[in-house]
């Protein structure tokens, strides 16, 4: 089997209102899409969110540099292709995010071809036995005029939809307000509802400690990216040593080596390394 075509394009859809997270604002939903065709008729497909607004540059890197060099290659040699593409990430004067996202899109798309060629979902290809998992939804975003009652209704609607829990955005309001938001959801959804929170690196170490103290009775499922990036490995390790709430981080790392540093420092219980940020699923 040989690769016969590689095509990538970026899309941006304006949102009807600004979308506020913990420490960021979206005004459009952006993504980059890729298709890889083969002479065997198997087509790989993948998309990644374009969080940094670099979609056209990422698609250009694929269409102009990576894609043409892959024509005629065996798509099943995924790890060899990943090693070769890593060279595009070595330019220390370039925006590394562009090359990493381009590498990730091609890598995941090639794995899609592997799964289709084997007739297996990628979980099985990677050696994971099929297992039922509870689903939690990222929800509870900030919005003008949104009340605690609205948040409670949102949690109840997720339960009606079959979700086992939610990941609530925190860090975008005063600590007392975010504590009240956590409490409102816990009271509405009950003790079995899996309530995780994500601060998107919005807090100092002291603020993160204070939030954990204020929510000590709320049985948080995990606390994600609670501290500023400046000294995050040391601060996360300090925070984790003083709480029973699982600490989740790694999304802002650019490599498995970065995730390894977090683990070795005792800084995290849960690693959420982002395949788009770190060059795909191969690493």
One Martini backbone bead per residue (centre of mass of N, CA, C, O) as a GRO file, in nm:
protein
  283
    1UNK     BB    1   0.097   0.036   0.021
    2UNK     BB    2   0.026   0.376  -0.091
    3UNK     BB    3   0.070   0.707  -0.107
    4UNK     BB    4  -0.134   0.948  -0.309
    5UNK     BB    5  -0.245   1.163  -0.085
    6UNK     BB    6  -0.219   1.506   0.065
    7UNK     BB    7  -0.465   1.689   0.268
    8UNK     BB    8  -0.501   2.031   0.388
    9UNK     BB    9  -0.722   2.229   0.612
   10UNK     BB   10  -0.872   2.530   0.722
   11UNK     BB   11  -1.103   2.635   0.988
   12UNK     BB   12  -1.351   2.909   1.059
   13UNK     BB   13  -1.609   2.968   1.309
   14UNK     BB   14  -1.806   3.189   1.412
   15UNK     BB   15  -1.932   3.307   1.705
   16UNK     BB   16  -2.210   3.449   1.861
   17UNK     BB   17  -2.007   3.448   2.112
   18UNK     BB   18  -1.803   3.472   2.346
   19UNK     BB   19  -1.576   3.216   2.485
   20UNK     BB   20  -1.536   3.146   2.827
   21UNK     BB   21  -1.282   3.058   3.015
   22UNK     BB   22  -1.048   3.074   3.250
   23UNK     BB   23  -0.782   3.194   3.040
   24UNK     BB   24  -0.985   3.250   2.788
   25UNK     BB   25  -1.089   3.333   2.437
   26UNK     BB   26  -1.347   3.264   2.208
   27UNK     BB   27  -1.460   3.365   1.861
   28UNK     BB   28  -1.378   3.082   1.730
   29UNK     BB   29  -1.396   2.782   1.549
   30UNK     BB   30  -1.098   2.588   1.514
   31UNK     BB   31  -0.946   2.390   1.240
   32UNK     BB   32  -0.766   2.096   1.122
   33UNK     BB   33  -0.755   1.910   0.817
   34UNK     BB   34  -0.702   1.559   0.711
   35UNK     BB   35  -0.602   1.369   0.413
   36UNK     BB   36  -0.523   1.021   0.327
   37UNK     BB   37  -0.435   0.854   0.043
   38UNK     BB   38  -0.463   0.533  -0.125
   39UNK     BB   39  -0.417   0.263  -0.352
   40UNK     BB   40  -0.632   0.081  -0.164
   41UNK     BB   41  -0.876   0.290  -0.067
   42UNK     BB   42  -0.760   0.403   0.192
   43UNK     BB   43  -0.869   0.654   0.431
   44UNK     BB   44  -0.744   0.911   0.608
   45UNK     BB   45  -0.857   1.086   0.917
   46UNK     BB   46  -0.826   1.429   1.056
   47UNK     BB   47  -0.859   1.642   1.352
   48UNK     BB   48  -0.771   1.971   1.494
   49UNK     BB   49  -0.751   2.202   1.707
   50UNK     BB   50  -0.700   2.571   1.676
   51UNK     BB   51  -0.583   2.734   1.947
   52UNK     BB   52  -0.359   2.952   1.794
   53UNK     BB   53  -0.425   3.047   1.494
   54UNK     BB   54  -0.241   2.832   1.276
   55UNK     BB   55  -0.386   2.680   1.039
   56UNK     BB   56  -0.251   2.776   0.771
   57UNK     BB   57   0.038   2.695   0.853
   58UNK     BB   58  -0.015   2.397   0.905
   59UNK     BB   59  -0.130   2.324   0.627
   60UNK     BB   60   0.120   2.425   0.470
   61UNK     BB   61   0.326   2.225   0.588
   62UNK     BB   62   0.187   1.980   0.469
   63UNK     BB   63   0.147   2.062   0.160
   64UNK     BB   64   0.462   2.157   0.111
   65UNK     BB   65   0.646   1.939   0.287
   66UNK     BB   66   0.526   1.659   0.385
   67UNK     BB   67   0.337   1.538   0.169
   68UNK     BB   68   0.525   1.513  -0.086
   69UNK     BB   69   0.731   1.314   0.068
   70UNK     BB   70   0.498   1.075   0.107
   71UNK     BB   71   0.479   0.995  -0.168
   72UNK     BB   72   0.485   0.636  -0.199
   73UNK     BB   73   0.453   0.557   0.082
   74UNK     BB   74   0.416   0.366   0.363
   75UNK     BB   75   0.161   0.410   0.599
   76UNK     BB   76   0.253   0.178   0.817
   77UNK     BB   77   0.527   0.351   0.883
   78UNK     BB   78   0.479   0.550   1.129
   79UNK     BB   79   0.740   0.578   1.304
   80UNK     BB   80   0.927   0.664   1.075
   81UNK     BB   81   0.768   0.921   1.001
   82UNK     BB   82   0.793   1.058   1.274
   83UNK     BB   83   1.102   1.086   1.279
   84UNK     BB   84   1.121   1.257   1.023
   85UNK     BB   85   0.927   1.496   1.114
   86UNK     BB   86   1.098   1.602   1.355
   87UNK     BB   87   1.281   1.796   1.189
   88UNK     BB   88   1.062   2.034   1.180
   89UNK     BB   89   1.108   2.088   1.512
   90UNK     BB   90   1.427   2.211   1.518
   91UNK     BB   91   1.364   2.504   1.465
   92UNK     BB   92   1.443   2.767   1.686
   93UNK     BB   93   1.301   3.015   1.502
   94UNK     BB   94   1.045   2.875   1.498
   95UNK     BB   95   0.716   2.778   1.528
   96UNK     BB   96   0.666   2.485   1.688
   97UNK     BB   97   0.355   2.449   1.670
   98UNK     BB   98   0.332   2.394   1.370
   99UNK     BB   99   0.500   2.130   1.348
  100UNK     BB  100   0.352   1.968   1.569
  101UNK     BB  101   0.070   1.973   1.438
  102UNK     BB  102   0.148   1.850   1.170
  103UNK     BB  103   0.260   1.588   1.282
  104UNK     BB  104   0.001   1.500   1.429
  105UNK     BB  105  -0.191   1.479   1.188
  106UNK     BB  106  -0.033   1.267   1.031
  107UNK     BB  107  -0.005   1.054   1.249
  108UNK     BB  108  -0.310   1.004   1.307
  109UNK     BB  109  -0.386   0.941   1.013
  110UNK     BB  110  -0.207   0.689   0.987
  111UNK     BB  111  -0.344   0.531   1.217
  112UNK     BB  112  -0.617   0.518   1.075
  113UNK     BB  113  -0.515   0.332   0.852
  114UNK     BB  114  -0.427   0.099   1.028
  115UNK     BB  115  -0.706   0.037   1.149
  116UNK     BB  116  -0.849  -0.013   0.873
  117UNK     BB  117  -0.660  -0.241   0.773
  118UNK     BB  118  -0.732  -0.424   1.041
  119UNK     BB  119  -1.026  -0.372   1.158
  120UNK     BB  120  -0.958  -0.160   1.401
  121UNK     BB  121  -0.948   0.001   1.669
  122UNK     BB  122  -0.704   0.186   1.821
  123UNK     BB  123  -0.722   0.059   2.098
  124UNK     BB  124  -0.643  -0.224   1.986
  125UNK     BB  125  -0.377  -0.151   1.849
  126UNK     BB  126  -0.258  -0.041   2.142
  127UNK     BB  127  -0.375  -0.275   2.362
  128UNK     BB  128  -0.675  -0.212   2.438
  129UNK     BB  129  -0.928  -0.316   2.604
  130UNK     BB  130  -1.251  -0.327   2.599
  131UNK     BB  131  -1.402  -0.051   2.789
  132UNK     BB  132  -1.600   0.089   3.002
  133UNK     BB  133  -1.672   0.444   3.035
  134UNK     BB  134  -1.708   0.724   3.186
  135UNK     BB  135  -1.878   1.027   3.116
  136UNK     BB  136  -1.749   1.355   3.075
  137UNK     BB  137  -1.817   1.704   3.066
  138UNK     BB  138  -1.739   1.999   2.932
  139UNK     BB  139  -1.837   2.264   3.155
  140UNK     BB  140  -1.932   2.562   3.301
  141UNK     BB  141  -1.920   2.816   3.159
  142UNK     BB  142  -1.879   3.137   3.104
  143UNK     BB  143  -2.152   3.388   3.134
  144UNK     BB  144  -2.357   3.628   3.091
  145UNK     BB  145  -2.590   3.588   3.355
  146UNK     BB  146  -2.491   3.341   3.493
  147UNK     BB  147  -2.614   3.121   3.725
  148UNK     BB  148  -2.634   2.889   3.970
  149UNK     BB  149  -2.894   2.768   3.857
  150UNK     BB  150  -2.782   2.716   3.574
  151UNK     BB  151  -2.563   2.520   3.662
  152UNK     BB  152  -2.749   2.311   3.787
  153UNK     BB  153  -2.908   2.252   3.526
  154UNK     BB  154  -2.665   2.155   3.363
  155UNK     BB  155  -2.604   1.907   3.536
  156UNK     BB  156  -2.885   1.771   3.504
  157UNK     BB  157  -2.868   1.745   3.196
  158UNK     BB  158  -2.623   1.555   3.192
  159UNK     BB  159  -2.763   1.327   3.338
  160UNK     BB  160  -2.990   1.289   3.124
  161UNK     BB  161  -2.762   1.218   2.899
  162UNK     BB  162  -2.548   1.013   3.076
  163UNK     BB  163  -2.361   1.154   3.256
  164UNK     BB  164  -2.120   1.124   3.529
  165UNK     BB  165  -2.007   1.422   3.460
  166UNK     BB  166  -1.779   1.712   3.511
  167UNK     BB  167  -1.587   1.987   3.376
  168UNK     BB  168  -1.507   2.272   3.545
  169UNK     BB  169  -1.473   2.602   3.522
  170UNK     BB  170  -1.196   2.776   3.658
  171UNK     BB  171  -1.027   3.099   3.722
  172UNK     BB  172  -1.246   3.340   3.607
  173UNK     BB  173  -1.285   3.409   3.912
  174UNK     BB  174  -1.341   3.442   4.210
  175UNK     BB  175  -1.293   3.220   4.452
  176UNK     BB  176  -1.576   3.242   4.582
  177UNK     BB  177  -1.733   3.200   4.319
  178UNK     BB  178  -1.615   2.922   4.243
  179UNK     BB  179  -1.707   2.781   4.497
  180UNK     BB  180  -2.011   2.828   4.448
  181UNK     BB  181  -2.020   2.666   4.185
  182UNK     BB  182  -1.940   2.397   4.299
  183UNK     BB  183  -2.166   2.377   4.516
  184UNK     BB  184  -2.411   2.390   4.323
  185UNK     BB  185  -2.349   2.126   4.173
  186UNK     BB  186  -2.331   1.933   4.410
  187UNK     BB  187  -2.622   1.980   4.517
  188UNK     BB  188  -2.769   1.897   4.249
  189UNK     BB  189  -2.607   1.613   4.169
  190UNK     BB  190  -2.444   1.493   4.393
  191UNK     BB  191  -2.204   1.266   4.526
  192UNK     BB  192  -2.165   1.083   4.245
  193UNK     BB  193  -2.071   1.314   4.094
  194UNK     BB  194  -1.821   1.392   3.862
  195UNK     BB  195  -1.610   1.662   3.985
  196UNK     BB  196  -1.424   1.854   3.791
  197UNK     BB  197  -1.144   2.092   3.757
  198UNK     BB  198  -1.041   2.390   3.548
  199UNK     BB  199  -0.784   2.659   3.542
  200UNK     BB  200  -0.572   2.715   3.318
  201UNK     BB  201  -0.333   2.855   3.487
  202UNK     BB  202  -0.465   3.101   3.683
  203UNK     BB  203  -0.287   3.041   3.943
  204UNK     BB  204  -0.147   3.056   4.220
  205UNK     BB  205  -0.043   2.867   4.472
  206UNK     BB  206  -0.212   3.011   4.690
  207UNK     BB  207  -0.484   3.000   4.540
  208UNK     BB  208  -0.501   2.694   4.511
  209UNK     BB  209  -0.503   2.635   4.813
  210UNK     BB  210  -0.758   2.798   4.879
  211UNK     BB  211  -0.952   2.642   4.700
  212UNK     BB  212  -0.914   2.368   4.842
  213UNK     BB  213  -1.014   2.468   5.118
  214UNK     BB  214  -1.305   2.561   5.018
  215UNK     BB  215  -1.348   2.249   4.869
  216UNK     BB  216  -1.303   2.003   5.074
  217UNK     BB  217  -1.625   1.886   5.067
  218UNK     BB  218  -1.664   1.825   4.730
  219UNK     BB  219  -1.527   1.587   4.590
  220UNK     BB  220  -1.296   1.604   4.385
  221UNK     BB  221  -1.178   1.439   4.108
  222UNK     BB  222  -1.011   1.696   3.993
  223UNK     BB  223  -0.720   1.912   3.938
  224UNK     BB  224  -0.657   2.136   3.666
  225UNK     BB  225  -0.424   2.341   3.596
  226UNK     BB  226  -0.381   2.557   3.857
  227UNK     BB  227  -0.103   2.688   3.765
  228UNK     BB  228   0.127   2.865   3.664
  229UNK     BB  229   0.386   2.817   3.429
  230UNK     BB  230   0.658   2.931   3.547
  231UNK     BB  231   0.646   2.695   3.817
  232UNK     BB  232   0.481   2.421   3.783
  233UNK     BB  233   0.634   2.174   3.887
  234UNK     BB  234   0.685   2.272   4.180
  235UNK     BB  235   0.395   2.366   4.249
  236UNK     BB  236   0.251   2.097   4.201
  237UNK     BB  237   0.411   1.934   4.408
  238UNK     BB  238   0.326   2.103   4.651
  239UNK     BB  239   0.023   2.073   4.621
  240UNK     BB  240   0.005   1.759   4.622
  241UNK     BB  241   0.130   1.719   4.915
  242UNK     BB  242  -0.151   1.882   5.043
  243UNK     BB  243  -0.346   1.667   4.889
  244UNK     BB  244  -0.618   1.440   4.779
  245UNK     BB  245  -0.646   1.574   4.519
  246UNK     BB  246  -0.616   1.519   4.207
  247UNK     BB  247  -0.355   1.596   3.979
  248UNK     BB  248  -0.374   1.772   3.664
  249UNK     BB  249  -0.133   1.746   3.388
  250UNK     BB  250   0.030   1.830   3.042
  251UNK     BB  251  -0.112   1.994   2.810
  252UNK     BB  252   0.141   2.217   2.790
  253UNK     BB  253   0.311   2.016   2.673
  254UNK     BB  254   0.551   1.910   2.395
  255UNK     BB  255   0.627   1.632   2.549
  256UNK     BB  256   0.710   1.339   2.705
  257UNK     BB  257   0.938   1.466   2.870
  258UNK     BB  258   0.758   1.666   3.020
  259UNK     BB  259   0.581   1.452   3.154
  260UNK     BB  260   0.811   1.307   3.300
  261UNK     BB  261   0.886   1.543   3.488
  262UNK     BB  262   0.618   1.546   3.640
  263UNK     BB  263   0.634   1.257   3.750
  264UNK     BB  264   0.921   1.270   3.890
  265UNK     BB  265   0.823   1.524   4.078
  266UNK     BB  266   0.531   1.465   4.194
  267UNK     BB  267   0.296   1.657   4.034
  268UNK     BB  268   0.108   1.404   3.941
  269UNK     BB  269  -0.178   1.181   3.874
  270UNK     BB  270  -0.262   1.314   3.593
  271UNK     BB  271  -0.220   1.278   3.240
  272UNK     BB  272  -0.286   1.536   2.961
  273UNK     BB  273  -0.151   1.491   2.703
  274UNK     BB  274  -0.135   1.653   2.390
  275UNK     BB  275  -0.119   1.537   2.069
  276UNK     BB  276  -0.114   1.812   1.919
  277UNK     BB  277   0.128   1.946   2.087
  278UNK     BB  278   0.325   1.653   2.070
  279UNK     BB  279   0.305   1.497   1.769
  280UNK     BB  280   0.101   1.281   1.873
  281UNK     BB  281   0.072   0.921   1.945
  282UNK     BB  282   0.348   0.787   1.920
  283UNK     BB  283   0.493   0.909   2.185
   0.00000   0.00000   0.00000
